[in-house]
Amino acid sequence: MANILTRTANGLMDWVNARAPGMMPAYRKHMSEYYAPKNFNIWYIFGVLSIVVLANQILTGIFLTMQFKPSAAEAFGSVEYIMRDVEWGWLIRYMHSTGASLFFIVIYLHMFRGLMYGSYRKPRELVWLLGMVIYLVLMAEAFMGYVLPWGQMSYWGAKVIISLFGAIPVIGGGLTEWIMGDFNPGDATLNRFFALHVIALPLVLLLLVVLHIFALHEVGSNNPDGVEIKKGPKGNRWSETAPADGIPFHPYYTVKDLFYVGCFLVIAAFIIFFAPTFGGLFLEHDNFTEANPLVTPAHIKPVWYFTPYYAMLRVVPSFFGIKLWGVLVMFGAIVCLFLVPWLDKSPVKSYRYRGWLSWAMLLMFAVCFLWLAKIGGGPGTDPVETIIGRVLTFLYFAFFITMPVWSKLDKTKPVPERVTMHD
């Protein structure tokens, strides 16, 4: 039986290769003949998990668009119709809404791993930059999708976020009106957000993901040691020219990733079936009420994955009567991430071989980000919390501004010539 299956598979591959000669070389380059470091640990699963979630978002989004109506009069009702009357519609909707939050969880962990192991360092600067552009597009995609259900928080969140562009001198008012298509969020806003969310941004996102993977496979994957396996000794059981410390991505890492994907799907299924709103974090309670331009929610706040930046926006005061400073700080917090490859001056890539100073700064950065997320998700009426938010915002930027100094001054340990296998 095994021989029959093997012959059938080989015959099918020969048939495809005879008609599309470029497919098999591409497959070998990026799968069976792509040699990844043999010391990957659990931190390296989040890139694969993000692709799994992206596939879920695209597939469930296709089914949702079949019933959704992008108009102010019908959007909320169509979502309720999907939830109550469409067969398995509630499941598809919860898979999509939960998937959005899971997407940002795995992306944030993926980015943190890159910071921890120096995956942004030469020769992977372009890989990091493409990843950050993916992050920006993903935020735009998530924001526009968040507006579509046309609940109370969707409407008022859209109004507040789009109104930020009004703080730009001279062109702010016109730019805000152009984005909304009207003086207030309405039919025009929903229509253009629907088109961008369903067609334009997913295409851009898919293109960027492909470029990100191609750029990564061109220079090779980083590893917890930060050692370049391409520069080490050659030759292993698979090839005499392959890196000695590398193993084929397929089947070794694909099988390993399948196990973690299975675990991830079990966790996702538990959330979808037992806690789809996740206590109001994944789906806010106000969004189960239809949008009403005449009734403002008690506390307007974005969904949880935007709250760190929203906290920065909210705690920065206006100076000289200009409200633009908070907007600049919010966008500056994202721009700083683009500059990391050139700010880090450490002689070693991985934090595994850095001293206590680097670890303390990275821990401070993570704490600031999480604490700001908590502040941004709160009512924002506590003056003490506002002061704490300003301190955290200062420390957030201090991490990047002082990085050329502390990364160079910090003591480092000797880096091994070849990869090690400990976690």
Salt bridges, closest charged atoms under 4 A:
GLU33 OE2 - ARG28 NE 3.76
GLU80 OE1 - ARG84 NE 3.00
GLU141 OE2 - HIS197 ND1 3.45
GLU218 OE1 - LYS29 NZ 3.64
ASP225 OD1 - ARG352 NH1 2.95
GLU228 OE2 - ARG124 NH1 2.73
GLU228 OE2 - LYS349 NZ 2.34
ASP245 OD1 - LYS38 NZ 3.45
ASP245 OD1 - ARG418 NH2 2.77
ASP344 OD2 - ARG121 NH1 3.53
ASP344 OD2 - ARG354 NH2 2.68
